[in-house]
Amino acid sequence: MIRSFAILLFSIFVMACHENKTSDLQKGNITWSEHIAPIIYKNCTPCHRPGESGPFNLLSYLDAVKKAKLIKFVTQTRYMPPWPADAAYSHFVGERVLSDKEIDLVKTWVDNGLKRGDSLREPEAPKFFKGSYFGKPDLSIRLQKPVLVKGNGTDAFLILKYPYQIEQDTLVDFVEFVPHQRKLLHHVNGHLISYDEKRKFNYMEGEYVHSDTKAELFMVYKNMKIPYTDKAQPQYPTLTPNIVYYLPGYIPPSYPKEIGGYRLKKNGLFLLNNIHYGPSNKEVLDSSYINVFYRKTPIERSIFETQMGTFGISKIEPEFVIPPNEIKTFHTLTTLSKGISMISVNPHMHLIGKSFWAFAVKQNGDSIPLIRINKWDFKWQYYYTFEQPVKLESGTTIHVFGTFDNTIKNPNNPFHPPQTITHGNGMESMKTTEEMFQFIFTYLPYKDGDEKINLEKGD
């Protein structure tokens, strides 16, 4: 009887608190200190600060007041915060999706005079390290001098060399590429080159940039002084693929100690085998750099990556050709020969992408949602990390659908009037004006209990 009475009192208390909050919204008693600052600092400030992608700062009440009408508009239309993935379909780490109540709070706050409330009670703005999304890196690597991007109105593809020397071999948790010319940078793919200190080399010398990726690559690498200088075999040092990665909106994942990590030799370099700048009408200098974050725990399980579609393990059906004035959907699939634990997914299309959908179907017919993007946005291409690894058994088939809008009604169409668009030939497919249909994902070979790993808790 006493226990039932206590539960009743608690229920009344919770309802009263809820009614009080509701009445605040109904009466317009919304303040920056109590209601709005927590929303802004969590969802907006990480990008809206010096050195990041946001075009203005949101680090204080005064910053928010200056942009209040704009904040109201972009939240009402759900343009901001940017989160292309459909949160009603699947969930990921770091999801930035405002609830209806949060959107109403912002609107009421703006409409009712931008009340500050008790400034002594407002939360402190989050602290960030300038030059990194994550904090102070253990190692920053910069080029010998800035790279010139020509203003000839065409895409530029470069190979860049970022050499380093450290005191001893160590372990790396993740690598962060920090873009300088954000508006031009389309993507970055880079490898880690590791040297055996018992061999002879001079990788600190030679070219650090090469502009012709269609040239004979081995000659380019020799000009960059990447091979060993002795006559022993192998001629080239160890290469660990896909360590450096960048797309607009991309944030490198930081995993819990059970998974991930790389070995970093004391002598080595990061080779950006492809850095793609979109067309520019004026010459600019790019001073992008690389941050390295060391690992505090031993490597237990390495993460693998593969991709479906363009350049991938699966065929695109029908043939990947988008005629002018058409909206066309393509499909690609692969069936797993071994069980995996899917960690993260990265959908990739270019300017005429319209929507993207990926799911898995088990042998018994059950479906597993992976990701759905109802309105593709070329400017925001995340690597989405699941909250827990997704178990995909052997025999499971992954299906991916991509829809492309090659009509005049698509404001992002690079051609007026529309032209036939394909994935080009080789490197041409990476041009902004060509197209891609890719589903890139990382995974672990399945191990019992993987579904319980909390991927949100990085070291």
Secondary structure as a PSIPRED ss2 file (coil, helix, strand):
# PSIPRED VFORMAT (PSIPRED V4.0)

   1 M C   1.000  0.000  0.000
   2 I H   0.000  1.000  0.000
   3 R H   0.000  1.000  0.000
   4 S H   0.000  1.000  0.000
   5 F H   0.000  1.000  0.000
   6 A H   0.000  1.000  0.000
   7 I H   0.000  1.000  0.000
   8 L H   0.000  1.000  0.000
   9 L H   0.000  1.000  0.000
  10 F H   0.000  1.000  0.000
  11 S H   0.000  1.000  0.000
  12 I H   0.000  1.000  0.000
  13 F H   0.000  1.000  0.000
  14 V H   0.000  1.000  0.000
  15 M H   0.000  1.000  0.000
  16 A H   0.000  1.000  0.000
  17 C H   0.000  1.000  0.000
  18 H H   0.000  1.000  0.000
  19 E H   0.000  1.000  0.000
  20 N H   0.000  1.000  0.000
  21 K H   0.000  1.000  0.000
  22 T H   0.000  1.000  0.000
  23 S H   0.000  1.000  0.000
  24 D H   0.000  1.000  0.000
  25 L H   0.000  1.000  0.000
  26 Q H   0.000  1.000  0.000
  27 K H   0.000  1.000  0.000
  28 G C   1.000  0.000  0.000
  29 N C   1.000  0.000  0.000
  30 I C   1.000  0.000  0.000
  31 T C   1.000  0.000  0.000
  32 W H   0.000  1.000  0.000
  33 S H   0.000  1.000  0.000
  34 E H   0.000  1.000  0.000
  35 H H   0.000  1.000  0.000
  36 I H   0.000  1.000  0.000
  37 A H   0.000  1.000  0.000
  38 P H   0.000  1.000  0.000
  39 I H   0.000  1.000  0.000
  40 I H   0.000  1.000  0.000
  41 Y H   0.000  1.000  0.000
  42 K H   0.000  1.000  0.000
  43 N H   0.000  1.000  0.000
  44 C C   1.000  0.000  0.000
  45 T C   1.000  0.000  0.000
  46 P C   1.000  0.000  0.000
  47 C C   1.000  0.000  0.000
  48 H C   1.000  0.000  0.000
  49 R C   1.000  0.000  0.000
  50 P C   1.000  0.000  0.000
  51 G C   1.000  0.000  0.000
  52 E C   1.000  0.000  0.000
  53 S C   1.000  0.000  0.000
  54 G C   1.000  0.000  0.000
  55 P C   1.000  0.000  0.000
  56 F C   1.000  0.000  0.000
  57 N C   1.000  0.000  0.000
  58 L C   1.000  0.000  0.000
  59 L C   1.000  0.000  0.000
  60 S C   1.000  0.000  0.000
  61 Y H   0.000  1.000  0.000
  62 L H   0.000  1.000  0.000
  63 D H   0.000  1.000  0.000
  64 A H   0.000  1.000  0.000
  65 V H   0.000  1.000  0.000
  66 K H   0.000  1.000  0.000
  67 K C   1.000  0.000  0.000
  68 A H   0.000  1.000  0.000
  69 K H   0.000  1.000  0.000
  70 L H   0.000  1.000  0.000
  71 I H   0.000  1.000  0.000
  72 K H   0.000  1.000  0.000
  73 F H   0.000  1.000  0.000
  74 V H   0.000  1.000  0.000
  75 T H   0.000  1.000  0.000
  76 Q H   0.000  1.000  0.000
  77 T C   1.000  0.000  0.000
  78 R C   1.000  0.000  0.000
  79 Y C   1.000  0.000  0.000
  80 M C   1.000  0.000  0.000
  81 P C   1.000  0.000  0.000
  82 P C   1.000  0.000  0.000
  83 W C   1.000  0.000  0.000
  84 P C   1.000  0.000  0.000
  85 A C   1.000  0.000  0.000
  86 D C   1.000  0.000  0.000
  87 A C   1.000  0.000  0.000
  88 A C   1.000  0.000  0.000
  89 Y C   1.000  0.000  0.000
  90 S C   1.000  0.000  0.000
  91 H C   1.000  0.000  0.000
  92 F E   0.000  0.000  1.000
  93 V C   1.000  0.000  0.000
  94 G C   1.000  0.000  0.000
  95 E C   1.000  0.000  0.000
  96 R C   1.000  0.000  0.000
  97 V C   1.000  0.000  0.000
  98 L C   1.000  0.000  0.000
  99 S C   1.000  0.000  0.000
 100 D H   0.000  1.000  0.000
 101 K H   0.000  1.000  0.000
 102 E H   0.000  1.000  0.000
 103 I H   0.000  1.000  0.000
 104 D H   0.000  1.000  0.000
 105 L H   0.000  1.000  0.000
 106 V H   0.000  1.000  0.000
 107 K H   0.000  1.000  0.000
 108 T H   0.000  1.000  0.000
 109 W H   0.000  1.000  0.000
 110 V H   0.000  1.000  0.000
 111 D H   0.000  1.000  0.000
 112 N C   1.000  0.000  0.000
 113 G C   1.000  0.000  0.000
 114 L C   1.000  0.000  0.000
 115 K C   1.000  0.000  0.000
 116 R C   1.000  0.000  0.000
 117 G C   1.000  0.000  0.000
 118 D C   1.000  0.000  0.000
 119 S C   1.000  0.000  0.000
 120 L C   1.000  0.000  0.000
 121 R C   1.000  0.000  0.000
 122 E C   1.000  0.000  0.000
 123 P C   1.000  0.000  0.000
 124 E C   1.000  0.000  0.000
 125 A C   1.000  0.000  0.000
 126 P C   1.000  0.000  0.000
 127 K C   1.000  0.000  0.000
 128 F C   1.000  0.000  0.000
 129 F C   1.000  0.000  0.000
 130 K C   1.000  0.000  0.000
 131 G C   1.000  0.000  0.000
 132 S C   1.000  0.000  0.000
 133 Y C   1.000  0.000  0.000
 134 F C   1.000  0.000  0.000
 135 G C   1.000  0.000  0.000
 136 K C   1.000  0.000  0.000
 137 P C   1.000  0.000  0.000
 138 D C   1.000  0.000  0.000
 139 L E   0.000  0.000  1.000
 140 S E   0.000  0.000  1.000
 141 I E   0.000  0.000  1.000
 142 R C   1.000  0.000  0.000
 143 L C   1.000  0.000  0.000
 144 Q C   1.000  0.000  0.000
 145 K C   1.000  0.000  0.000
 146 P C   1.000  0.000  0.000
 147 V E   0.000  0.000  1.000
 148 L E   0.000  0.000  1.000
 149 V E   0.000  0.000  1.000
 150 K C   1.000  0.000  0.000
 151 G C   1.000  0.000  0.000
 152 N C   1.000  0.000  0.000
 153 G C   1.000  0.000  0.000
 154 T C   1.000  0.000  0.000
 155 D C   1.000  0.000  0.000
 156 A E   0.000  0.000  1.000
 157 F E   0.000  0.000  1.000
 158 L E   0.000  0.000  1.000
 159 I E   0.000  0.000  1.000
 160 L E   0.000  0.000  1.000
 161 K E   0.000  0.000  1.000
 162 Y E   0.000  0.000  1.000
 163 P E   0.000  0.000  1.000
 164 Y E   0.000  0.000  1.000
 165 Q E   0.000  0.000  1.000
 166 I C   1.000  0.000  0.000
 167 E C   1.000  0.000  0.000
 168 Q C   1.000  0.000  0.000
 169 D C   1.000  0.000  0.000
 170 T E   0.000  0.000  1.000
 171 L E   0.000  0.000  1.000
 172 V E   0.000  0.000  1.000
 173 D E   0.000  0.000  1.000
 174 F E   0.000  0.000  1.000
 175 V E   0.000  0.000  1.000
 176 E E   0.000  0.000  1.000
 177 F E   0.000  0.000  1.000
 178 V E   0.000  0.000  1.000
 179 P C   1.000  0.000  0.000
 180 H C   1.000  0.000  0.000
 181 Q C   1.000  0.000  0.000
 182 R C   1.000  0.000  0.000
 183 K C   1.000  0.000  0.000
 184 L C   1.000  0.000  0.000
 185 L E   0.000  0.000  1.000
 186 H E   0.000  0.000  1.000
 187 H E   0.000  0.000  1.000
 188 V E   0.000  0.000  1.000
 189 N E   0.000  0.000  1.000
 190 G E   0.000  0.000  1.000
 191 H E   0.000  0.000  1.000
 192 L E   0.000  0.000  1.000
 193 I E   0.000  0.000  1.000
 194 S E   0.000  0.000  1.000
 195 Y C   1.000  0.000  0.000
 196 D C   1.000  0.000  0.000
 197 E C   1.000  0.000  0.000
 198 K C   1.000  0.000  0.000
 199 R C   1.000  0.000  0.000
 200 K C   1.000  0.000  0.000
 201 F C   1.000  0.000  0.000
 202 N C   1.000  0.000  0.000
 203 Y C   1.000  0.000  0.000
 204 M C   1.000  0.000  0.000
 205 E C   1.000  0.000  0.000
 206 G C   1.000  0.000  0.000
 207 E C   1.000  0.000  0.000
 208 Y C   1.000  0.000  0.000
 209 V E   0.000  0.000  1.000
 210 H E   0.000  0.000  1.000
 211 S C   1.000  0.000  0.000
 212 D C   1.000  0.000  0.000
 213 T C   1.000  0.000  0.000
 214 K C   1.000  0.000  0.000
 215 A C   1.000  0.000  0.000
 216 E C   1.000  0.000  0.000
 217 L H   0.000  1.000  0.000
 218 F H   0.000  1.000  0.000
 219 M H   0.000  1.000  0.000
 220 V H   0.000  1.000  0.000
 221 Y H   0.000  1.000  0.000
 222 K H   0.000  1.000  0.000
 223 N H   0.000  1.000  0.000
 224 M C   1.000  0.000  0.000
 225 K C   1.000  0.000  0.000
 226 I C   1.000  0.000  0.000
 227 P C   1.000  0.000  0.000
 228 Y C   1.000  0.000  0.000
 229 T C   1.000  0.000  0.000
 230 D C   1.000  0.000  0.000
 231 K C   1.000  0.000  0.000
 232 A C   1.000  0.000  0.000
 233 Q C   1.000  0.000  0.000
 234 P C   1.000  0.000  0.000
 235 Q C   1.000  0.000  0.000
 236 Y C   1.000  0.000  0.000
 237 P C   1.000  0.000  0.000
 238 T E   0.000  0.000  1.000
 239 L E   0.000  0.000  1.000
 240 T E   0.000  0.000  1.000
 241 P E   0.000  0.000  1.000
 242 N E   0.000  0.000  1.000
 243 I E   0.000  0.000  1.000
 244 V E   0.000  0.000  1.000
 245 Y E   0.000  0.000  1.000
 246 Y E   0.000  0.000  1.000
 247 L C   1.000  0.000  0.000
 248 P C   1.000  0.000  0.000
 249 G C   1.000  0.000  0.000
 250 Y C   1.000  0.000  0.000
 251 I C   1.000  0.000  0.000
 252 P C   1.000  0.000  0.000
 253 P C   1.000  0.000  0.000
 254 S C   1.000  0.000  0.000
 255 Y C   1.000  0.000  0.000
 256 P C   1.000  0.000  0.000
 257 K C   1.000  0.000  0.000
 258 E C   1.000  0.000  0.000
 259 I C   1.000  0.000  0.000
 260 G C   1.000  0.000  0.000
 261 G C   1.000  0.000  0.000
 262 Y E   0.000  0.000  1.000
 263 R E   0.000  0.000  1.000
 264 L E   0.000  0.000  1.000
 265 K C   1.000  0.000  0.000
 266 K C   1.000  0.000  0.000
 267 N E   0.000  0.000  1.000
 268 G E   0.000  0.000  1.000
 269 L E   0.000  0.000  1.000
 270 F E   0.000  0.000  1.000
 271 L E   0.000  0.000  1.000
 272 L E   0.000  0.000  1.000
 273 N E   0.000  0.000  1.000
 274 N E   0.000  0.000  1.000
 275 I E   0.000  0.000  1.000
 276 H E   0.000  0.000  1.000
 277 Y E   0.000  0.000  1.000
 278 G C   1.000  0.000  0.000
 279 P C   1.000  0.000  0.000
 280 S C   1.000  0.000  0.000
 281 N C   1.000  0.000  0.000
 282 K C   1.000  0.000  0.000
 283 E C   1.000  0.000  0.000
 284 V E   0.000  0.000  1.000
 285 L E   0.000  0.000  1.000
 286 D E   0.000  0.000  1.000
 287 S C   1.000  0.000  0.000
 288 S C   1.000  0.000  0.000
 289 Y E   0.000  0.000  1.000
 290 I E   0.000  0.000  1.000
 291 N E   0.000  0.000  1.000
 292 V E   0.000  0.000  1.000
 293 F E   0.000  0.000  1.000
 294 Y E   0.000  0.000  1.000
 295 R C   1.000  0.000  0.000
 296 K C   1.000  0.000  0.000
 297 T C   1.000  0.000  0.000
 298 P C   1.000  0.000  0.000
 299 I C   1.000  0.000  0.000
 300 E C   1.000  0.000  0.000
 301 R C   1.000  0.000  0.000
 302 S C   1.000  0.000  0.000
 303 I C   1.000  0.000  0.000
 304 F E   0.000  0.000  1.000
 305 E E   0.000  0.000  1.000
 306 T E   0.000  0.000  1.000
 307 Q E   0.000  0.000  1.000
 308 M E   0.000  0.000  1.000
 309 G E   0.000  0.000  1.000
 310 T C   1.000  0.000  0.000
 311 F C   1.000  0.000  0.000
 312 G C   1.000  0.000  0.000
 313 I C   1.000  0.000  0.000
 314 S C   1.000  0.000  0.000
 315 K C   1.000  0.000  0.000
 316 I E   0.000  0.000  1.000
 317 E E   0.000  0.000  1.000
 318 P C   1.000  0.000  0.000
 319 E C   1.000  0.000  0.000
 320 F C   1.000  0.000  0.000
 321 V E   0.000  0.000  1.000
 322 I E   0.000  0.000  1.000
 323 P C   1.000  0.000  0.000
 324 P C   1.000  0.000  0.000
 325 N C   1.000  0.000  0.000
 326 E E   0.000  0.000  1.000
 327 I E   0.000  0.000  1.000
 328 K E   0.000  0.000  1.000
 329 T E   0.000  0.000  1.000
 330 F E   0.000  0.000  1.000
 331 H E   0.000  0.000  1.000
 332 T E   0.000  0.000  1.000
 333 L E   0.000  0.000  1.000
 334 T E   0.000  0.000  1.000
 335 T E   0.000  0.000  1.000
 336 L C   1.000  0.000  0.000
 337 S C   1.000  0.000  0.000
 338 K C   1.000  0.000  0.000
 339 G C   1.000  0.000  0.000
 340 I E   0.000  0.000  1.000
 341 S E   0.000  0.000  1.000
 342 M E   0.000  0.000  1.000
 343 I E   0.000  0.000  1.000
 344 S E   0.000  0.000  1.000
 345 V E   0.000  0.000  1.000
 346 N E   0.000  0.000  1.000
 347 P E   0.000  0.000  1.000
 348 H E   0.000  0.000  1.000
 349 M C   1.000  0.000  0.000
 350 H C   1.000  0.000  0.000
 351 L C   1.000  0.000  0.000
 352 I C   1.000  0.000  0.000
 353 G E   0.000  0.000  1.000
 354 K E   0.000  0.000  1.000
 355 S E   0.000  0.000  1.000
 356 F E   0.000  0.000  1.000
 357 W E   0.000  0.000  1.000
 358 A E   0.000  0.000  1.000
 359 F E   0.000  0.000  1.000
 360 A E   0.000  0.000  1.000
 361 V E   0.000  0.000  1.000
 362 K C   1.000  0.000  0.000
 363 Q C   1.000  0.000  0.000
 364 N C   1.000  0.000  0.000
 365 G C   1.000  0.000  0.000
 366 D C   1.000  0.000  0.000
 367 S E   0.000  0.000  1.000
 368 I E   0.000  0.000  1.000
 369 P E   0.000  0.000  1.000
 370 L E   0.000  0.000  1.000
 371 I E   0.000  0.000  1.000
 372 R E   0.000  0.000  1.000
 373 I E   0.000  0.000  1.000
 374 N C   1.000  0.000  0.000
 375 K C   1.000  0.000  0.000
 376 W C   1.000  0.000  0.000
 377 D C   1.000  0.000  0.000
 378 F C   1.000  0.000  0.000
 379 K C   1.000  0.000  0.000
 380 W C   1.000  0.000  0.000
 381 Q C   1.000  0.000  0.000
 382 Y C   1.000  0.000  0.000
 383 Y C   1.000  0.000  0.000
 384 Y E   0.000  0.000  1.000
 385 T E   0.000  0.000  1.000
 386 F E   0.000  0.000  1.000
 387 E E   0.000  0.000  1.000
 388 Q E   0.000  0.000  1.000
 389 P E   0.000  0.000  1.000
 390 V E   0.000  0.000  1.000
 391 K E   0.000  0.000  1.000
 392 L E   0.000  0.000  1.000
 393 E C   1.000  0.000  0.000
 394 S C   1.000  0.000  0.000
 395 G C   1.000  0.000  0.000
 396 T C   1.000  0.000  0.000
 397 T E   0.000  0.000  1.000
 398 I E   0.000  0.000  1.000
 399 H E   0.000  0.000  1.000
 400 V E   0.000  0.000  1.000
 401 F E   0.000  0.000  1.000
 402 G E   0.000  0.000  1.000
 403 T E   0.000  0.000  1.000
 404 F E   0.000  0.000  1.000
 405 D E   0.000  0.000  1.000
 406 N E   0.000  0.000  1.000
 407 T C   1.000  0.000  0.000
 408 I C   1.000  0.000  0.000
 409 K C   1.000  0.000  0.000
 410 N C   1.000  0.000  0.000
 411 P C   1.000  0.000  0.000
 412 N C   1.000  0.000  0.000
 413 N C   1.000  0.000  0.000
 414 P C   1.000  0.000  0.000
 415 F C   1.000  0.000  0.000
 416 H C   1.000  0.000  0.000
 417 P C   1.000  0.000  0.000
 418 P C   1.000  0.000  0.000
 419 Q C   1.000  0.000  0.000
 420 T C   1.000  0.000  0.000
 421 I E   0.000  0.000  1.000
 422 T E   0.000  0.000  1.000
 423 H C   1.000  0.000  0.000
 424 G C   1.000  0.000  0.000
 425 N C   1.000  0.000  0.000
 426 G H   0.000  1.000  0.000
 427 M H   0.000  1.000  0.000
 428 E H   0.000  1.000  0.000
 429 S H   0.000  1.000  0.000
 430 M H   0.000  1.000  0.000
 431 K C   1.000  0.000  0.000
 432 T C   1.000  0.000  0.000
 433 T C   1.000  0.000  0.000
 434 E C   1.000  0.000  0.000
 435 E C   1.000  0.000  0.000
 436 M C   1.000  0.000  0.000
 437 F C   1.000  0.000  0.000
 438 Q E   0.000  0.000  1.000
 439 F E   0.000  0.000  1.000
 440 I E   0.000  0.000  1.000
 441 F E   0.000  0.000  1.000
 442 T E   0.000  0.000  1.000
 443 Y E   0.000  0.000  1.000
 444 L E   0.000  0.000  1.000
 445 P E   0.000  0.000  1.000
 446 Y C   1.000  0.000  0.000
 447 K C   1.000  0.000  0.000
 448 D C   1.000  0.000  0.000
 449 G C   1.000  0.000  0.000
 450 D H   0.000  1.000  0.000
 451 E H   0.000  1.000  0.000
 452 K H   0.000  1.000  0.000
 453 I C   1.000  0.000  0.000
 454 N C   1.000  0.000  0.000
 455 L C   1.000  0.000  0.000
 456 E C   1.000  0.000  0.000
 457 K C   1.000  0.000  0.000
 458 G C   1.000  0.000  0.000
 459 D C   1.000  0.000  0.000
